[in-house]
Amino acid sequence: KDVIKANQEEILYWYFYVKKFKGIVKNFMANSNIKEKKAKGQDISNSLNDLFKTGVSALPKKILSKIQ
């Protein structure tokens, strides 16, 4: 049971991570006035660094309490 629960929590983590990444790409596109394909190829390292720093905080509190 613990293994299954850990796998479910990891899947949730990646779900929220991808969701946040899509938001960053969308904001980058809006601010830069470019299309999606080009936005994904652009250097958005600053936004990605912010995502990595805050990626864990995007998790629900219930999951965060189990990780920490």
C-alpha positions in Angstrom: 0.0 0.0 0.0 2.8 2.4 0.8 4.4 1.9 -2.6 1.2 2.5 -4.4 0.5 5.7 -2.3 4.1 6.9 -3.0 3.6 6.4 -6.7 0.3 8.2 -6.7 1.9 11.2 -4.8 4.7 11.3 -7.4 2.2 11.3 -10.2 0.4 14.2 -8.5 3.7 16.0 -8.2 4.4 15.7 -11.9 0.9 16.7 -12.8 1.2 20.0 -10.8 4.7 20.5 -12.2 3.5 20.2 -15.8 0.5 22.4 -15.1 2.7 25.1 -13.8 5.1 24.8 -16.7 2.2 25.2 -19.2 1.3 28.4 -17.3 4.8 29.7 -17.6 4.9 29.0 -21.4 1.4 30.6 -21.8 2.5 33.8 -19.9 5.8 33.9 -21.8 3.8 33.8 -25.1 1.5 36.5 -24.0 4.2 38.8 -22.8 6.5 38.1 -25.9 3.6 38.1 -28.4 4.9 34.9 -30.1 3.4 31.6 -31.0 3.5 28.4 -28.9 6.1 26.5 -31.0 8.6 29.4 -30.9 7.9 30.0 -27.2 8.8 26.5 -26.3 12.1 26.9 -28.2 13.0 30.2 -26.7 15.4 30.7 -23.8 13.0 30.8 -20.9 15.6 29.7 -18.4 14.6 32.4 -15.9 11.1 31.2 -15.8 12.2 27.6 -15.6 14.5 28.4 -12.7 11.5 30.0 -10.9 9.5 26.9 -11.6 12.2 24.6 -10.2 12.4 26.8 -7.1 8.7 26.9 -6.5 7.8 23.5 -8.0 7.4 21.8 -4.7 5.2 24.6 -3.3 2.8 23.9 -6.1 1.9 20.7 -4.5 -1.2 20.4 -2.3 -0.6 20.9 1.4 -1.7 17.3 2.1 1.2 16.0 -0.1 3.7 18.5 1.2 3.1 17.4 4.7 4.0 13.8 3.8 7.1 14.8 1.9 8.6 17.1 4.5 
